[in-house]
């Protein structure tokens, strides 16, 4: 499917359940990779070992003391990812959420934007997900181009001489990171836990 066969419009209310399922599926695809990345960092392993050692004095089972901290850490991380990226945020003054639609009316991608305080209040992507059946067909690039046009319109509306768009990407989402780099974005910031990156922020001057 060529990008020219796609259109982007605001999400209709009757499409909300479908869009939510798309977001949850996108998070499910990456949450295990993010959890594996986070839990194999040396500081995390040290904390898990300390927790297991402490539990051995409480629990009769060595295996349970070993596995319980890992299980709880994975569950907490997955719940955090789902809460952050598996739901629809408010429009944040930039409209939307937006959906990519094929000519037949098939919703195949979702985009949400907001104004971020840590980047001077400029636009940032808060959700960008493509249905797994429509990936590698130009949907993500079409939504990104639409986000850039909205960022330029916002900059012009507030009198900013130049627009800038920020896109946060989970460390395990290599496909999204590659797409952004191919579109001229650069990784300039990050956040994580105990000194290890879990989310990288890509940005581009438009």
C-alpha positions as a Markdown table, in Angstrom:
| # | Residue | x | y | z |
|---|---|---|---|---|
| 1 | Unk | 0.0 | 0.0 | 0.0 |
| 2 | Unk | 1.5 | 3.3 | -1.0 |
| 3 | Unk | 1.4 | 6.3 | 1.3 |
| 4 | Unk | -0.7 | 8.2 | -1.2 |
| 5 | Unk | -3.6 | 5.7 | -0.6 |
| 6 | Unk | -3.7 | 6.9 | 3.0 |
| 7 | Unk | -5.6 | 9.8 | 4.6 |
| 8 | Unk | -5.3 | 11.2 | 8.1 |
| 9 | Unk | -8.3 | 12.5 | 10.0 |
| 10 | Unk | -9.5 | 13.0 | 13.6 |
| 11 | Unk | -10.7 | 9.8 | 15.3 |
| 12 | Unk | -14.4 | 9.3 | 15.5 |
| 13 | Unk | -15.9 | 8.3 | 18.9 |
| 14 | Unk | -17.1 | 4.9 | 17.5 |
| 15 | Unk | -13.5 | 4.1 | 16.5 |
| 16 | Unk | -12.2 | 4.5 | 20.1 |
| 17 | Unk | -12.4 | 0.8 | 21.0 |
| 18 | Unk | -10.5 | -0.2 | 17.8 |
| 19 | Unk | -7.9 | 2.4 | 18.4 |
| 20 | Unk | -7.4 | 1.4 | 22.1 |
| 21 | Unk | -6.9 | -2.2 | 21.0 |
| 22 | Unk | -4.3 | -1.0 | 18.4 |
| 23 | Unk | -2.4 | 0.9 | 21.1 |
| 24 | Unk | -2.5 | -2.1 | 23.6 |
| 25 | Unk | -1.3 | -4.4 | 20.9 |
| 26 | Unk | 1.6 | -2.1 | 20.1 |
| 27 | Unk | 2.6 | -2.0 | 23.7 |
| 28 | Unk | 2.3 | -5.8 | 24.0 |
| 29 | Unk | 4.7 | -6.2 | 21.1 |
| 30 | Unk | 7.5 | -4.3 | 22.9 |
| 31 | Unk | 6.9 | -4.7 | 26.6 |
| 32 | Unk | 8.7 | -8.0 | 26.9 |
| 33 | Unk | 11.7 | -6.6 | 25.1 |
| 34 | Unk | 11.8 | -3.5 | 27.3 |
| 35 | Unk | 11.4 | -5.7 | 30.4 |
| 36 | Unk | 14.3 | -7.9 | 29.3 |
| 37 | Unk | 16.5 | -4.9 | 28.6 |
| 38 | Unk | 15.8 | -3.3 | 32.0 |
| 39 | Unk | 16.1 | -6.5 | 34.0 |
| 40 | Unk | 19.4 | -7.5 | 32.6 |
| 41 | Unk | 21.2 | -4.3 | 33.6 |
| 42 | Unk | 23.8 | -4.8 | 36.3 |
| 43 | Unk | 22.2 | -2.5 | 38.9 |
| 44 | Unk | 18.8 | -4.2 | 38.4 |
| 45 | Unk | 20.3 | -7.6 | 38.8 |
| 46 | Unk | 22.0 | -6.5 | 42.0 |
| 47 | Unk | 18.7 | -5.2 | 43.4 |
| 48 | Unk | 16.9 | -8.4 | 42.5 |
| 49 | Unk | 19.6 | -10.5 | 44.1 |
| 50 | Unk | 19.4 | -8.4 | 47.3 |
| 51 | Unk | 15.6 | -8.8 | 47.3 |
| 52 | Unk | 15.9 | -12.5 | 46.8 |
| 53 | Unk | 18.4 | -12.8 | 49.6 |
| 54 | Unk | 16.0 | -11.0 | 52.0 |
| 55 | Unk | 13.0 | -13.1 | 51.0 |
| 56 | Unk | 14.9 | -16.3 | 51.7 |
| 57 | Unk | 14.6 | -15.5 | 55.4 |
| 58 | Unk | 10.8 | -15.1 | 55.1 |
| 59 | Unk | 9.8 | -17.7 | 52.5 |
| 60 | Unk | 10.5 | -21.4 | 52.8 |
| 61 | Unk | 11.1 | -21.9 | 49.1 |
| 62 | Unk | 14.4 | -20.9 | 47.6 |
| 63 | Unk | 12.8 | -20.9 | 44.1 |
| 64 | Unk | 10.0 | -18.6 | 45.2 |
| 65 | Unk | 12.4 | -16.2 | 46.8 |
| 66 | Unk | 14.3 | -16.1 | 43.6 |
| 67 | Unk | 11.4 | -15.8 | 41.2 |
| 68 | Unk | 9.0 | -13.5 | 43.1 |
| 69 | Unk | 11.1 | -10.3 | 42.8 |
| 70 | Unk | 11.6 | -10.9 | 39.1 |
| 71 | Unk | 7.9 | -11.5 | 38.6 |
| 72 | Unk | 6.8 | -8.4 | 40.5 |
| 73 | Unk | 9.4 | -6.3 | 38.6 |
| 74 | Unk | 8.1 | -7.5 | 35.3 |
| 75 | Unk | 4.5 | -7.0 | 36.2 |
| 76 | Unk | 5.2 | -3.4 | 37.5 |
| 77 | Unk | 7.1 | -2.6 | 34.3 |
| 78 | Unk | 4.4 | -3.9 | 32.0 |
| 79 | Unk | 1.6 | -2.1 | 33.9 |
| 80 | Unk | 3.6 | 1.1 | 33.7 |
| 81 | Unk | 4.1 | 0.8 | 29.9 |
| 82 | Unk | 0.4 | 0.0 | 29.4 |
| 83 | Unk | -0.6 | 3.0 | 31.5 |
| 84 | Unk | 1.7 | 5.3 | 29.6 |
| 85 | Unk | 1.3 | 4.1 | 26.0 |
| 86 | Unk | -1.7 | 1.8 | 26.0 |
| 87 | Unk | -4.4 | 4.4 | 26.5 |
| 88 | Unk | -5.6 | 7.5 | 24.7 |
| 89 | Unk | -4.4 | 10.8 | 26.1 |
| 90 | Unk | -6.4 | 14.1 | 25.9 |
| 91 | Unk | -5.8 | 16.2 | 22.8 |
| 92 | Unk | -3.6 | 18.6 | 24.7 |
| 93 | Unk | -4.6 | 21.6 | 22.6 |
| 94 | Unk | -3.3 | 20.2 | 19.3 |
| 95 | Unk | -6.5 | 18.3 | 18.3 |
| 96 | Unk | -6.9 | 14.6 | 17.7 |
| 97 | Unk | -6.3 | 11.8 | 18.4 |
| 98 | Unk | -5.7 | 11.2 | 14.7 |
| 99 | Unk | -6.1 | 8.1 | 12.7 |
| 100 | Unk | -4.6 | 6.9 | 9.4 |
| 101 | Unk | -7.3 | 5.5 | 7.1 |
| 102 | Unk | -7.1 | 3.5 | 3.9 |
| 103 | Unk | -9.4 | 4.4 | 1.1 |
| 104 | Unk | -11.8 | 1.7 | 2.1 |
| 105 | Unk | -12.1 | 3.3 | 5.6 |
| 106 | Unk | -9.9 | 0.7 | 7.3 |
| 107 | Unk | -8.2 | 2.4 | 10.4 |
| 108 | Unk | -4.6 | 1.3 | 10.3 |
| 109 | Unk | -2.7 | 3.7 | 12.5 |
| 110 | Unk | -3.1 | 6.2 | 15.4 |
| 111 | Unk | -1.3 | 9.4 | 16.3 |
| 112 | Unk | -1.7 | 11.7 | 19.4 |
| 113 | Unk | 0.1 | 15.0 | 20.0 |
| 114 | Unk | 0.5 | 17.3 | 23.0 |
| 115 | Unk | 2.6 | 20.2 | 24.2 |
| 116 | Unk | 5.6 | 19.2 | 26.3 |
| 117 | Unk | 6.8 | 21.3 | 29.2 |
| 118 | Unk | 10.4 | 19.9 | 29.1 |
| 119 | Unk | 11.0 | 21.0 | 25.5 |
| 120 | Unk | 9.8 | 24.6 | 25.9 |
| 121 | Unk | 6.2 | 23.7 | 25.4 |
| 122 | Unk | 6.6 | 22.6 | 21.8 |
| 123 | Unk | 4.7 | 19.7 | 20.2 |
| 124 | Unk | 5.6 | 16.2 | 20.9 |
| 125 | Unk | 4.2 | 12.9 | 19.8 |
| 126 | Unk | 2.5 | 11.0 | 22.7 |
| 127 | Unk | 1.2 | 8.1 | 20.8 |
| 128 | Unk | 2.2 | 6.6 | 17.4 |
| 129 | Unk | 1.1 | 3.1 | 16.6 |
| 130 | Unk | 0.4 | 1.1 | 13.5 |
| 131 | Unk | -1.7 | -2.0 | 13.2 |
| 132 | Unk | 0.6 | -5.0 | 12.8 |
| 133 | Unk | -1.1 | -5.9 | 9.5 |
| 134 | Unk | -0.3 | -2.6 | 8.0 |
| 135 | Unk | 3.3 | -2.1 | 9.1 |
| 136 | Unk | 6.1 | -1.5 | 6.6 |
| 137 | Unk | 3.6 | 0.0 | 4.2 |
| 138 | Unk | 4.2 | 3.7 | 4.8 |
| 139 | Unk | 1.6 | 4.3 | 7.5 |
| 140 | Unk | 4.0 | 5.4 | 10.2 |
| 141 | Unk | 5.8 | 7.8 | 7.8 |
| 142 | Unk | 2.4 | 9.2 | 6.8 |
| 143 | Unk | 1.4 | 9.8 | 10.4 |
| 144 | Unk | 4.8 | 11.3 | 11.2 |
| 145 | Unk | 4.5 | 13.7 | 8.2 |
| 146 | Unk | 1.0 | 14.7 | 9.5 |
| 147 | Unk | 2.5 | 15.3 | 13.0 |
| 148 | Unk | 5.1 | 17.6 | 11.4 |
| 149 | Unk | 2.5 | 19.6 | 9.6 |
| 150 | Unk | 0.6 | 20.1 | 12.8 |
| 151 | Unk | 3.8 | 21.2 | 14.6 |
| 152 | Unk | 4.5 | 23.7 | 11.8 |
| 153 | Unk | 0.9 | 25.0 | 12.1 |
| 154 | Unk | 1.2 | 25.4 | 15.9 |
| 155 | Unk | 4.5 | 27.2 | 15.5 |
| 156 | Unk | 3.1 | 29.6 | 13.0 |
| 157 | Unk | 0.0 | 30.2 | 15.2 |
| 158 | Unk | 2.1 | 31.2 | 18.2 |
| 159 | Unk | 4.6 | 33.2 | 16.2 |
| 160 | Unk | 7.5 | 30.8 | 16.6 |
| 161 | Unk | 10.1 | 31.2 | 13.8 |
| 162 | Unk | 10.8 | 27.5 | 13.7 |
| 163 | Unk | 8.9 | 24.4 | 14.6 |
| 164 | Unk | 10.4 | 21.4 | 16.4 |
| 165 | Unk | 8.8 | 18.0 | 17.0 |
| 166 | Unk | 9.9 | 15.5 | 19.7 |
| 167 | Unk | 9.1 | 11.8 | 19.5 |
| 168 | Unk | 9.8 | 9.5 | 22.5 |
| 169 | Unk | 10.7 | 5.9 | 21.6 |
| 170 | Unk | 11.1 | 2.9 | 23.9 |
| 171 | Unk | 14.6 | 1.5 | 23.8 |
| 172 | Unk | 13.4 | -1.8 | 22.3 |
| 173 | Unk | 11.4 | -0.2 | 19.5 |
| 174 | Unk | 14.2 | -0.5 | 16.9 |
| 175 | Unk | 11.8 | -0.2 | 13.9 |
| 176 | Unk | 10.4 | 3.1 | 15.1 |
| 177 | Unk | 13.9 | 4.5 | 15.9 |
| 178 | Unk | 15.1 | 3.5 | 12.4 |
| 179 | Unk | 12.1 | 5.2 | 10.7 |
| 180 | Unk | 12.8 | 8.4 | 12.6 |
| 181 | Unk | 16.5 | 8.4 | 11.8 |
| 182 | Unk | 15.5 | 7.8 | 8.2 |
| 183 | Unk | 13.3 | 10.9 | 8.3 |
| 184 | Unk | 16.0 | 13.1 | 9.7 |
| 185 | Unk | 15.4 | 12.8 | 13.4 |
| 186 | Unk | 18.2 | 12.7 | 16.0 |
| 187 | Unk | 18.3 | 11.1 | 19.4 |
| 188 | Unk | 19.0 | 14.0 | 21.8 |
| 189 | Unk | 17.5 | 13.0 | 25.1 |
| 190 | Unk | 16.5 | 10.0 | 27.2 |
| 191 | Unk | 15.1 | 8.9 | 30.5 |
| 192 | Unk | 15.3 | 5.7 | 32.3 |
| 193 | Unk | 16.1 | 4.1 | 35.7 |
| 194 | Unk | 19.4 | 3.8 | 37.7 |
| 195 | Unk | 21.4 | 5.4 | 34.9 |
| 196 | Unk | 20.1 | 3.1 | 32.1 |
| 197 | Unk | 18.1 | 4.4 | 29.2 |
| 198 | Unk | 14.5 | 3.0 | 28.7 |
| 199 | Unk | 13.1 | 5.7 | 26.5 |
| 200 | Unk | 15.0 | 7.8 | 23.9 |
| 201 | Unk | 13.7 | 11.2 | 22.7 |
| 202 | Unk | 14.2 | 11.9 | 19.0 |
| 203 | Unk | 13.7 | 15.5 | 17.7 |
| 204 | Unk | 13.8 | 17.4 | 14.5 |
| 205 | Unk | 13.8 | 21.0 | 13.5 |
| 206 | Unk | 11.1 | 21.5 | 10.8 |
